[in-house]
């Protein structure tokens, strides 16, 4: 992973990596929180708009559509206009979209505002990571990525309980208004502390690739999302087929285009490929658990939403506790050993959730989820760092866009996998409503998928990312020849 000689407008007194990481992480936290907090408010919003709750799902899917179209474009745009300029503009667009969402008097205008909000969200995710990759020294990369990943892990967990509090005690419009002060503060901090680094000279923009990838990703995202609802299975299958067809068309197109919007040549880089595949398998659990745990606690165990939310917060606390530990663990054991062993440990920790019963005391549930959050946060810190170990400066923007695209896709697949496994378990046991045993089976299924990542992690070179982590690989002593 290499970077340019220096930022185009580097300033004296450049902030350390923690300042940069926390500024970017705060912006991403705002986006992640907004994405999950909205789901809790949809029934209340449906009453205000005079529509059924089912129609409100378009408020979620419209945002996903914008992500599918604009995440692949983000790297090109950052190289064209500068990473700080694009990230700051993305925060402004996201904040402006939030204001329009709060002011929306009906569902069509809410959807339009969500589309605008999605443009900002699509740019913030990969460009924020790109800023870290281009501005943080290699020896600090693990610690920087550890802080950057906090919002991705705790945003989906904090969203539902915060959304419930806002809807219960105030107006649903505050779900969007709370983004405004964070957005304004973020724009100011980015302007002061973040350098405006640009990539190398750009080739011709891949307009056809943008259309093909947008249709493919949008169809796949919607297909995975609808597959979790039994009444929309036929529509989901049609969307998945369309998405697959356009994905094949895009692959054919990308092989001929000199500057494809999603650069498939990145697959040839071992650390990037393994991180992408193994990370995608692991994200099955990350995507499924915010969907499964609250439902199991509230429907399966009869807990209140407040009590359930307090227990689930353990995962977020575990993720935070891991941050100072990650650099030491990776320096001691290296990326390959850490990722391989932790694939098994983190999957085993979540497998314990399959044995939860209403008789378990809250402190025991909390302790298990604390360990789960700790181990999973360590895993994604390692994945998101080693992915860029062999990426050079000219490929950095393309790699950030590519990785963010698959990250969004596999998180949606995780929700889909959890929902489908739960439905199959209910059908197999002839349950009209999900029971404890159905959740147990579902956790076993997603954990089996997740542990398969170990088979890919073991393929990493023992020295992979050694100069990032500081891990020293012991050389084997020479064998004396017997004459």
Buried (B, 14 or more C-beta within 10 A) or exposed (E): BBBBEEBEEEEEEBBEBEBBBBBBBBBBBBBBBBBBBBBBBBEBBBEBBEBEEEEBBBBBBBBBBBBBBBBBBBBBBBBBEBBBBBBBBBBBBBBBBBBBBBEBEEBEBBBBBBBBBBBBBBBBBBBBBBBBBBBBEBBBBBBBBBBBBBBBBBBBBBBBBBBBBBBEEEEBBBBBBBBBEBBEBBBEBBEEBBBBBBBEEBEEBBEBBBBBBBBBBBBBBBBBBBBBBEEBBEBBEEBBEBBBBBBEBBBEBBEEBEBBBBBBEBEEBBBBBBBBBBBBBBBBBBBBBBBBBBBBBBBBBEBEBEBBBBBBBBBBBBBBBBBEBBBEBBBEBBBBBBBBBBBBBBBBBBBBBBEBEEEBEEEEBBBBBBBBBBBBBBBBBBBBBBBBBBBEBEBBBBBBBBBBBBBBBBBBBBBBBBBBBBBBBBEEEEEEEBBBBBBBBBBBBBBEBBBBBBEBBBBBBEEBBBEBBBBEEEEEEEEEEEE
